[in-house]
Amino acid sequence: MLLASPKVAIQNKAATKFVVANVAAIAAAFSFAGNGLAANSSQVDVKQTLGGYADNAGQSRAKAGFDVASGPFAFGISRERVADAKWRDNKYLQAVYGEGIRLNDSWSLGATRTFDKLTDTRLAAGGSSDGVIKSQNFGFGVSHWMIHETFQAGLDLSRSIIDRPEYEILDFDATVLTAPSMVSSSGATVTARHLSTPTMMTLASASINQSSDRPLARVYQAGVRQYVPAVGGSIHGSVYRGLNQGSLSTKTLYGEVNSWATDLAWIQEFSRATQVRAGWRVYQERETGRAYRDETQFGSDLFSVGIVHDVKPELIAGNGVTVEAGIARYLSNKDLMATTANFGVSGKF
């Protein structure tokens, strides 16, 4: 979302980054890692999900997804409808899309393989297109348990390519900035997990990503998961640190970014059939402008609540069905307020 005015353009770009960053955070907040509520050896898992997003900047999103997994293979497709009520005030949307509504179709394909119950390998590919902007991504990963199966080390490699129309804006110093029509990026992530005690796991990761349209990005993350047997719940906490620093050019629309985030969540299990998750994320970002090296501070708070419930097989003709739902709300210091909701049903056949 870039406007003709340089100042408004950069402010609006920052707001857009908030949407992207927090939508990713919301998606993570709804992930129930290691759910394992239903023990079912069926061959095929089918999942249907619906989601929605709305903010006070005039943007709304509605998404429907369909996923199928069988053995080591998984396939997913989704369609998202994006509507911008204020698109007539946005020069970028006018020039690129010519309207305020667009449909984005995406797909994903993945495969996993485990050797000797200790080594996991994974392949992933995906893509998306809204008729104007197209993207492709590929990934490969491997992880291995060692030291009496208490420590896991992993490595993941990724590659993405984005095709989009060129668009020019004037920076504060009257320099013409041009977003390149093709953007490619490559990344690598090293992860480590340690089963410190039978009820506690610590996690750490470090990643690096080189993109053709912005400086080098480095991300560090550390976390802990502690199960509390007395109450049948667990607490998850993590700290994120991101640095996006390096040389700038006229094909770099972003300045240097220094960001961090903290996540805290409680997951409570009831009768081994229901899980409830409440989460809170605090995000802050400092961006140094590419022209005059001015520094801008951004921040947001995200609150989320979600539930996953396994329906008893005898209630639905012997088939196992899991229902999940969640809602999240966040507010940024730029007065951007958004609400998201999701609902999903999955079954084993």
Summary of the structure (lengths in Angstrom):
residues: 349
radius of gyration: 21.5
end to end distance: 43.7
largest distance: 68.9
contacts: 1065
relative contact order: 0.16
helix: 11%
strand: 63%
